[in-house]
Amino acid sequence: MAAAKVAVTLDERLLREVDRWVADGDYPNRSKAIQDAIVRLRDARLRQHSLLAELAKLDPAEERALAEEVFEAETPWPTS
C-alpha cells in the first residue's frame, strides 16, 4: 500500500512517550510507532463495535432467565 506523509501535532508528554518507545527499541522510528497506535485503536474500536452489535441481539428476558437458572443451581454459600 502506498504511504503518504502527514503532519501530526502531539503534546510534548505524548511525544516523549513515543520517543521512549523508539529509544527502547519497541519501534524503529516515530512514524512506525504512531502507525501502530492508530491501527491498534482502529482494531479495538472495530472489536467493540462487533461486541455491541452482538449484545444488541440478546433478549434481556431470556438472559435473565438463564442467569436465574444458573444461580438457583449453585451450591449455597457456607454460613460457618
C-alpha positions, 0 to 999 in steps of 0.5 A: 500500500502506498504511504503518504506523509502527514503532519501530526501535532502531539503534546510534548508528554505524548511525544516523549512517550513515543520517543521512549518507545523508539529509544527502547527499541519497541519501534524503529522510528516515530512514524512506525510507532504512531502507525501502530497506535492508530491501527491498534485503536482502529482494531479495538474500536472495530472489536467493540463495535462487533461486541455491541452489535452482538449484545444488541441481539440478546433478549434481556428476558431470556438472559435473565432467565438463564442467569436465574437458572444458573444461580438457583443451581449453585451450591449455597454459600457456607454460613460457618 
